[in-house]
C-alpha cells in the first residue's frame, strides 16, 4: 500500500465526500455567478496612471479650480468646411445635459477657422469619464452635419474606443479559441468525458473570478483588462491542471490497477501536489506586479490571481471528487487510442533516452536557437501606447488626427501647468523659451491658481515629449505642477521603469524559493529559474522584431508604434515566468518522484520526460492556440499579448522543457538532486515518491487539510 501526505489525504477525503464537495462548489458557482454578468459593466476603462505622481496631483488641482478641465476632460473636435457655429451649439447642449460634465469651455479655433476644440470638464472620476465618453460619442457625432464632423477624442475618448475594440476582439478570439481548444482536448484526453473536465474547471474559475471582481469594484476601480486576462489564465491553467491530474489518475487507476479511491489519493499526492506548487508559483509571480503603483496594473494582476486561485482550488477539491465519482467512466465516449501509453508515454520515453545519449548535440542546438532569438532584446525600446492602438476609423483617432492637422503634432498631448498665480510670469517665461514647447496659451487664473497650456513640439508618443516634461519640472517654480494626458503617460512609464528590476527580483527569488521547497534540490531549482529567463528573453527578442521593427505587420494586421508598450517588460515577464514555472514544476516534480523512488539520475530524467512530456506537449498546444487567437484580431495590445505569450509557450515547451531541462538533468547527474545537510534541516520535508505505509483510512470523516498545506 502507498503512503500519502496531506494533499493525498485531501484527495481521499473528497472521494469520500463527493456530495459535500459538489454542493460546496454549487454554492460558490451560484453565489458568485449571480454577480458575474454584471462584472463587465462595472469594470473600469481607466486606471492608467501612476498613483501619487505629479501629473495626478496636477489633474486633481486643475479639476478643483478650473471646472474639471484636467486630463480626463472630454475633448470634442468640430471640423469641416461649413459653418461650425450650429454644430458647436449642439455639442454644447449635449455636454451640458450630462451631469458628469462640470463645465464646457469656450471653443478653441484653429487659424484657418475650419477646426474647433471644445472641452467638457470632468465632474466624475476617470472611470466614470471613460464611461461618459462611450455614452456620449454617438450623440456628439450626430451633432455634425454633411459639411461638419464631430469627433470625441482625448484620454477618455481614446480609452473608451480602445476598450470597445478590445472587447470585440476578445469575443472574436474566444469564438475561435474554444472550438480549437475542445478539439485539442479531445485528442489529448482521447475521451469526450475527460475532455470536458478542464472546461468544468475553467467555467467555475471564470464564474467565481468574475463575480468576485464585481464585488471588488464596489470598493476599488478594476480595469476591464482584469476580466480579459482572467479568462485567458482560467482557460490555460484549468486545462494544464486537469491534464496533469487526469493523466495521472488514469495511470494509477488503469495502469497500476488501484481502486478508484486509492487512485485519487495517489494522484493528488503526486500530480495534485505538483499542481499546488505550480499554482503557488503563478500567484507569487503575479503578486510582484502589485509593486507597480498603478490601479490598472494592480487590478489586472488581481483578476488573474483570483481566476488562478479559484481554478487551483477546484483542481484540488472538485476535480478529484468528480474523478472518484466517474471512476472507469472517465473514458466514456473514448477514442480508440485512449489507453495507449497511459501515464508513461513510450514515445517520450524514447525521446528522453535519446537526450540522455546525446545531451551536448541537442543542448547546443536548442541553446543556439534561443540565444539567436534573444539577441534582439538588447535593442528593445518601450513607450506608452500611442493613438495607433485605436482602430483608424474610430472617433478618437479621427479627432486626434484633425487636432494635429489644425494645431500641430503635439496638440493632442497639450501639457497643463498649474501654479500659484503669483508665479505665473516666471512659469510663462520658462515655458516660452523651452525648445520642446511649440506654443503657450495665455494663462487663466482662478482663486489664486493659474493654469497654462503648453503645446509640445512633437507627437505625444515621441520620447522628446518626456524629455520636455522632465526639463520643465526641473526649471519651473517649485510649486508648479506639470500635468495633462501626456504627462500622466510619462509618469506611468517612469513608474514602470523604476519598478521593473524590483518586480524581476521578487519573481526570481520567490520562484527559486518555491522550487527549492518543492524539489528539495537547490541546484536544479536554480537551473529551472535560469532556463525560465532564457524563455523570457527569447520571447521578448521576437517581440522586438515584430512590434518594434514592424516585421509581419501585414500578416498580423497592425501598425508598428516603433516600440513595445511600456507595460510589456513588467507584466508579460510575470506572466511568462508564471507559465514557464508551471511546466517546470510538472516536469521536475515527475523527475523528483522517480528520483525519490529509485535514487537513479538516469531513471529520474527519462522517467520524468516519459511521464510528463505528453501532458506538457498537449497543454502547450492548447495555450499556444488560445494565445495566438488573440494575435489575429483586435487592437495592438492584445496582439502583443497573444504573440509574446504564444511564442514564449512554444519556445518554453519545445526547446526548454523538452530539451534543455532534460539535458541539464543529464549533465548534472546526481548533483542535480543534491541537498546539503544544513539545508535539509531547514526545509520542510516534501516528497513526490511513495513508500510502504498504511493507506488512507477508508471512508473516515477525516477533516480536510488546507489546500495550501505543502506535503508530508
URCOR-V799688 format. One record per backbone hydrogen bond with DSSP energy under -0.5 kcal/mol. NH is the residue of the N-H (numbers start at 1). CO is the residue of the C=O. E is the energy in kcal/mol with one decimal. If there is no record, write none. Layout:
<<NH & CO & E> <NH & CO & E>>
This chain:
<<3 & 691 & -1.4> <9 & 5 & -2.6> <10 & 6 & -2.2> <11 & 7 & -2.0> <12 & 8 & -2.3> <13 & 9 & -2.4> <14 & 10 & -2.4> <15 & 11 & -2.0> <16 & 12 & -1.6> <17 & 13 & -1.1> <18 & 15 & -0.5> <21 & 17 & -2.3> <22 & 18 & -2.7> <23 & 19 & -2.4> <24 & 20 & -2.4> <25 & 21 & -2.3> <26 & 22 & -2.1> <27 & 23 & -2.2> <28 & 24 & -2.1> <29 & 25 & -2.9> <30 & 26 & -2.7> <31 & 27 & -3.1> <32 & 28 & -2.5> <33 & 29 & -2.0> <34 & 30 & -1.7> <35 & 32 & -1.0> <36 & 32 & -1.4> <37 & 33 & -0.8> <38 & 35 & -1.3> <39 & 35 & -0.6> <39 & 36 & -1.7> <40 & 36 & -0.6> <42 & 38 & -1.0> <42 & 39 & -0.7> <43 & 39 & -1.5> <44 & 222 & -4.2> <49 & 47 & -2.0> <51 & 49 & -0.8> <51 & 293 & -2.7> <53 & 50 & -2.1> <57 & 53 & -1.9> <58 & 54 & -2.5> <59 & 55 & -2.2> <60 & 56 & -2.3> <61 & 57 & -2.1> <62 & 58 & -2.7> <63 & 59 & -2.9> <64 & 60 & -1.7> <65 & 61 & -1.9> <66 & 62 & -3.1> <68 & 63 & -1.5> <69 & 66 & -0.7> <73 & 70 & -1.8> <74 & 120 & -2.6> <75 & 153 & -1.3> <76 & 74 & -0.7> <76 & 118 & -3.0> <77 & 151 & -3.4> <78 & 76 & -0.5> <78 & 116 & -2.9> <79 & 77 & -0.5> <79 & 149 & -2.5> <80 & 114 & -2.2> <81 & 147 & -1.1> <82 & 147 & -0.9> <88 & 84 & -2.7> <89 & 85 & -2.2> <90 & 86 & -2.1> <91 & 87 & -2.4> <92 & 88 & -2.4> <93 & 89 & -1.9> <94 & 90 & -2.2> <95 & 91 & -2.5> <96 & 92 & -2.6> <97 & 93 & -1.1> <98 & 95 & -1.4> <99 & 97 & -0.5> <101 & 98 & -1.8> <102 & 100 & -0.6> <102 & 121 & -2.3> <105 & 119 & -2.6> <108 & 117 & -2.5> <109 & 107 & -0.7> <110 & 115 & -2.7> <113 & 110 & -1.3> <116 & 78 & -2.7> <117 & 108 & -1.9> <118 & 76 & -2.6> <120 & 74 & -2.7> <121 & 103 & -3.0> <121 & 119 & -0.7> <122 & 68 & -3.5> <123 & 100 & -2.7> <129 & 125 & -2.2> <130 & 126 & -2.1> <131 & 127 & -1.7> <132 & 128 & -2.3> <133 & 129 & -2.2> <134 & 130 & -1.9> <135 & 131 & -2.0> <136 & 132 & -2.3> <137 & 133 & -1.5> <140 & 136 & -2.7> <141 & 137 & -2.4> <142 & 138 & -2.0> <143 & 140 & -1.2> <144 & 141 & -1.4> <145 & 148 & -2.2> <149 & 79 & -3.3> <151 & 77 & -2.5> <153 & 75 & -3.4> <153 & 151 & -0.6> <155 & 71 & -0.6> <157 & 153 & -0.8> <158 & 154 & -2.8> <159 & 155 & -2.5> <160 & 156 & -2.2> <161 & 157 & -2.5> <162 & 158 & -2.8> <163 & 159 & -2.6> <164 & 160 & -2.0> <165 & 161 & -2.6> <166 & 162 & -2.8> <167 & 163 & -2.4> <168 & 164 & -2.1> <169 & 165 & -2.2> <170 & 166 & -2.7> <171 & 167 & -2.0> <172 & 168 & -2.3> <173 & 169 & -2.7> <174 & 170 & -2.6> <175 & 171 & -2.2> <176 & 172 & -1.7> <177 & 173 & -3.2> <178 & 174 & -2.4> <179 & 175 & -0.6> <180 & 176 & -1.4> <181 & 177 & -3.1> <182 & 178 & -2.6> <183 & 179 & -2.3> <184 & 180 & -2.3> <185 & 181 & -2.6> <186 & 182 & -2.5> <187 & 183 & -2.0> <188 & 184 & -2.8> <189 & 185 & -3.3> <190 & 186 & -2.4> <192 & 333 & -1.4> <193 & 332 & -1.3> <194 & 330 & -0.7> <195 & 191 & -2.5> <196 & 192 & -1.1> <196 & 193 & -0.6> <197 & 193 & -0.6> <197 & 194 & -1.2> <198 & 194 & -0.6> <199 & 195 & -0.6> <200 & 196 & -1.7> <201 & 197 & -2.0> <202 & 198 & -2.6> <203 & 199 & -2.7> <204 & 200 & -2.2> <205 & 201 & -2.8> <206 & 202 & -2.7> <207 & 203 & -2.6> <208 & 204 & -2.6> <209 & 205 & -2.5> <210 & 206 & -3.1> <211 & 207 & -2.5> <212 & 208 & -2.4> <213 & 209 & -2.5> <214 & 210 & -2.1> <215 & 211 & -1.8> <216 & 212 & -2.1> <217 & 213 & -2.0> <218 & 214 & -0.6> <218 & 215 & -0.9> <219 & 216 & -2.0> <220 & 216 & -2.5> <224 & 44 & -2.8> <226 & 223 & -1.6> <227 & 224 & -0.8> <228 & 224 & -1.2> <229 & 225 & -2.7> <230 & 226 & -2.0> <231 & 227 & -2.2> <232 & 228 & -1.9> <233 & 229 & -2.6> <234 & 230 & -2.4> <235 & 231 & -2.2> <236 & 232 & -2.9> <237 & 233 & -2.7> <238 & 234 & -1.7> <239 & 235 & -1.7> <240 & 236 & -2.1> <241 & 237 & -3.0> <242 & 238 & -2.0> <243 & 239 & -2.7> <244 & 240 & -2.3> <245 & 241 & -2.5> <246 & 242 & -3.0> <247 & 243 & -2.4> <248 & 244 & -1.7> <249 & 245 & -2.5> <250 & 246 & -2.5> <251 & 247 & -1.9> <252 & 248 & -2.4> <253 & 249 & -3.1> <254 & 250 & -2.6> <255 & 250 & -1.5> <256 & 251 & -2.1> <258 & 252 & -2.3> <263 & 259 & -2.9> <264 & 260 & -2.2> <265 & 261 & -2.2> <266 & 262 & -2.9> <267 & 263 & -2.4> <268 & 264 & -2.5> <269 & 265 & -1.8> <270 & 266 & -1.1> <270 & 267 & -0.6> <271 & 267 & -1.1> <272 & 267 & -2.1> <273 & 268 & -0.7> <274 & 270 & -2.1> <275 & 271 & -2.6> <276 & 272 & -2.2> <277 & 273 & -2.2> <278 & 274 & -2.6> <279 & 275 & -3.0> <280 & 276 & -2.3> <281 & 277 & -2.2> <282 & 278 & -2.1> <283 & 279 & -2.4> <284 & 280 & -2.6> <285 & 281 & -2.6> <286 & 282 & -2.3> <287 & 283 & -2.0> <288 & 284 & -1.0> <288 & 285 & -0.5> <289 & 286 & -1.3> <290 & 287 & -1.3> <291 & 288 & -1.9> <292 & 289 & -2.1> <293 & 291 & -0.5> <294 & 292 & -2.5> <296 & 47 & -2.2> <298 & 294 & -2.5> <299 & 295 & -2.3> <300 & 296 & -2.0> <301 & 297 & -2.4> <302 & 298 & -2.1> <303 & 299 & -2.4> <304 & 300 & -2.0> <305 & 301 & -2.6> <306 & 302 & -2.5> <307 & 303 & -2.0> <308 & 304 & -2.8> <309 & 305 & -2.6> <310 & 306 & -2.3> <311 & 307 & -2.5> <312 & 308 & -3.0> <313 & 309 & -2.4> <314 & 310 & -2.4> <315 & 311 & -2.4> <316 & 312 & -1.7> <317 & 313 & -1.1> <319 & 314 & -2.7> <321 & 317 & -1.5> <322 & 318 & -2.7> <323 & 319 & -2.7> <324 & 320 & -2.4> <325 & 321 & -1.8> <326 & 322 & -2.6> <327 & 323 & -3.1> <329 & 326 & -2.4> <330 & 327 & -1.6> <331 & 328 & -1.7> <332 & 329 & -2.1> <334 & 331 & -0.7> <335 & 190 & -3.8> <338 & 335 & -1.9> <340 & 337 & -1.8> <342 & 339 & -1.5> <344 & 342 & -2.6> <345 & 343 & -0.6> <345 & 610 & -2.6> <346 & 344 & -0.6> <349 & 345 & -2.1> <350 & 346 & -2.3> <351 & 347 & -1.8> <352 & 348 & -2.5> <353 & 349 & -2.1> <354 & 350 & -2.1> <355 & 351 & -2.3> <356 & 352 & -2.0> <357 & 353 & -1.9> <358 & 354 & -2.2> <362 & 358 & -1.5> <363 & 359 & -2.6> <364 & 360 & -2.6> <365 & 361 & -1.6> <366 & 362 & -2.3> <367 & 363 & -2.3> <368 & 364 & -2.5> <369 & 365 & -2.2> <370 & 366 & -2.3> <371 & 367 & -2.9> <372 & 368 & -2.4> <373 & 369 & -2.0> <374 & 370 & -1.6> <375 & 371 & -1.4> <376 & 372 & -0.5> <377 & 374 & -1.6> <378 & 375 & -2.0> <379 & 376 & -1.9> <380 & 377 & -1.5> <383 & 564 & -1.7> <389 & 386 & -1.7> <390 & 387 & -1.8> <394 & 391 & -1.7> <397 & 394 & -0.6> <398 & 394 & -2.2> <399 & 395 & -3.0> <400 & 396 & -1.9> <401 & 397 & -2.2> <402 & 398 & -2.1> <403 & 399 & -2.4> <404 & 400 & -2.1> <405 & 401 & -2.4> <406 & 402 & -1.9> <407 & 403 & -2.9> <408 & 404 & -1.9> <410 & 456 & -0.6> <411 & 408 & -1.4> <413 & 410 & -1.5> <414 & 411 & -1.4> <415 & 454 & -3.1> <416 & 483 & -2.1> <417 & 415 & -0.6> <417 & 452 & -3.0> <418 & 416 & -0.6> <418 & 481 & -2.3> <419 & 450 & -2.3> <421 & 448 & -2.5> <423 & 420 & -2.2> <424 & 421 & -1.4> <427 & 423 & -2.5> <428 & 424 & -2.7> <429 & 425 & -2.1> <430 & 426 & -2.1> <431 & 427 & -2.4> <432 & 428 & -2.4> <433 & 429 & -1.2> <434 & 430 & -0.8> <434 & 431 & -0.6> <437 & 434 & -1.6> <438 & 436 & -0.5> <438 & 455 & -3.1> <439 & 455 & -1.3> <441 & 453 & -2.7> <444 & 451 & -2.2> <446 & 449 & -2.8> <449 & 446 & -1.2> <450 & 419 & -3.5> <451 & 444 & -3.0> <452 & 417 & -2.9> <454 & 415 & -2.7> <454 & 452 & -0.6> <455 & 439 & -3.0> <455 & 453 & -0.5> <456 & 410 & -0.6> <456 & 454 & -0.6> <457 & 436 & -2.3> <460 & 409 & -0.5> <462 & 459 & -2.3> <465 & 462 & -1.9> <466 & 462 & -0.7> <467 & 463 & -1.8> <468 & 464 & -2.1> <469 & 465 & -2.4> <470 & 466 & -2.1> <471 & 467 & -2.3> <472 & 468 & -2.8> <473 & 469 & -2.2> <474 & 470 & -1.3> <475 & 471 & -1.2> <476 & 472 & -3.0> <480 & 477 & -1.9> <481 & 418 & -2.7> <483 & 416 & -3.3> <483 & 481 & -0.6> <488 & 484 & -2.3> <489 & 485 & -2.2> <490 & 486 & -2.3> <491 & 487 & -2.6> <492 & 488 & -2.1> <493 & 489 & -2.5> <494 & 490 & -2.4> <495 & 491 & -2.3> <496 & 492 & -2.4> <497 & 493 & -2.5> <498 & 494 & -2.5> <499 & 495 & -1.2> <500 & 496 & -1.0> <500 & 497 & -0.5> <501 & 497 & -0.5> <503 & 499 & -2.8> <504 & 500 & -2.7> <505 & 501 & -2.8> <506 & 502 & -2.6> <507 & 503 & -2.5> <508 & 504 & -2.7> <509 & 505 & -2.7> <510 & 506 & -2.5> <511 & 507 & -2.2> <512 & 508 & -2.4> <513 & 509 & -2.5> <514 & 510 & -2.3> <515 & 511 & -2.2> <516 & 512 & -2.7> <517 & 513 & -2.3> <518 & 514 & -2.4> <519 & 515 & -3.1> <520 & 516 & -2.3> <524 & 672 & -1.2> <525 & 521 & -1.8> <526 & 522 & -2.1> <527 & 523 & -2.2> <528 & 524 & -2.3> <529 & 525 & -1.7> <530 & 526 & -2.3> <531 & 527 & -2.7> <532 & 528 & -1.7> <533 & 529 & -1.7> <534 & 530 & -1.5> <535 & 531 & -1.7> <536 & 532 & -2.0> <537 & 533 & -2.7> <538 & 534 & -2.2> <539 & 535 & -2.1> <540 & 536 & -2.3> <541 & 537 & -2.0> <542 & 538 & -2.1> <543 & 539 & -2.0> <544 & 540 & -2.1> <545 & 541 & -1.7> <546 & 542 & -2.2> <547 & 543 & -2.7> <548 & 543 & -0.8> <548 & 544 & -0.9> <549 & 544 & -2.1> <550 & 546 & -0.6> <551 & 545 & -1.9> <553 & 550 & -1.2> <556 & 552 & -2.7> <557 & 553 & -1.6> <558 & 553 & -1.5> <560 & 558 & -0.5> <561 & 547 & -0.5> <562 & 547 & -0.8> <564 & 381 & -2.8> <566 & 383 & -2.2> <568 & 565 & -2.4> <571 & 567 & -2.7> <572 & 567 & -0.6> <572 & 568 & -1.9> <573 & 568 & -0.9> <573 & 569 & -0.5> <574 & 570 & -1.8> <575 & 571 & -2.0> <576 & 572 & -3.2> <577 & 573 & -2.7> <578 & 574 & -2.0> <579 & 575 & -2.2> <580 & 576 & -3.0> <581 & 577 & -2.5> <582 & 578 & -1.5> <583 & 579 & -1.7> <584 & 580 & -2.4> <585 & 581 & -2.7> <586 & 582 & -1.8> <587 & 583 & -2.5> <588 & 584 & -2.8> <589 & 585 & -2.4> <590 & 586 & -1.3> <591 & 587 & -2.3> <592 & 588 & -2.9> <593 & 589 & -2.1> <594 & 590 & -1.8> <595 & 591 & -2.3> <596 & 592 & -3.1> <597 & 593 & -1.5> <598 & 594 & -2.6> <599 & 595 & -2.6> <601 & 599 & -0.5> <604 & 600 & -2.0> <605 & 601 & -2.2> <606 & 602 & -2.5> <607 & 603 & -2.3> <608 & 604 & -1.9> <609 & 605 & -2.0> <610 & 606 & -2.7> <611 & 607 & -2.3> <612 & 608 & -1.6> <613 & 609 & -2.5> <616 & 612 & -2.8> <617 & 613 & -2.7> <618 & 614 & -2.6> <619 & 615 & -3.0> <620 & 616 & -2.6> <621 & 617 & -2.0> <622 & 618 & -2.0> <623 & 619 & -2.5> <624 & 620 & -3.0> <625 & 621 & -2.1> <626 & 622 & -2.6> <627 & 623 & -3.1> <628 & 624 & -2.8> <629 & 625 & -1.3> <630 & 626 & -0.8> <630 & 627 & -0.8> <631 & 627 & -0.7> <632 & 628 & -0.6> <632 & 629 & -0.7> <639 & 635 & -1.2> <640 & 636 & -2.6> <641 & 637 & -2.6> <642 & 638 & -2.9> <643 & 639 & -2.9> <644 & 640 & -2.7> <645 & 641 & -2.3> <646 & 642 & -2.3> <647 & 643 & -2.9> <648 & 644 & -2.2> <649 & 645 & -2.4> <650 & 646 & -2.4> <651 & 647 & -2.8> <652 & 648 & -2.6> <653 & 649 & -2.8> <654 & 650 & -2.3> <655 & 651 & -2.1> <656 & 651 & -1.3> <656 & 652 & -0.6> <657 & 652 & -3.7> <658 & 653 & -1.0> <660 & 655 & -2.3> <661 & 656 & -3.4> <663 & 659 & -2.3> <664 & 660 & -2.8> <665 & 661 & -2.3> <666 & 662 & -2.2> <667 & 663 & -2.7> <668 & 664 & -2.4> <669 & 665 & -1.9> <671 & 668 & -1.6> <672 & 669 & -1.1> <673 & 670 & -1.2> <674 & 671 & -1.3> <680 & 676 & -2.3> <681 & 677 & -1.5> <682 & 678 & -0.5> <682 & 679 & -0.7> <683 & 679 & -2.5> <686 & 684 & -0.9> <693 & 1 & -0.8> <700 & 697 & -1.0> <702 & 700 & -2.7> <709 & 706 & -2.0>>
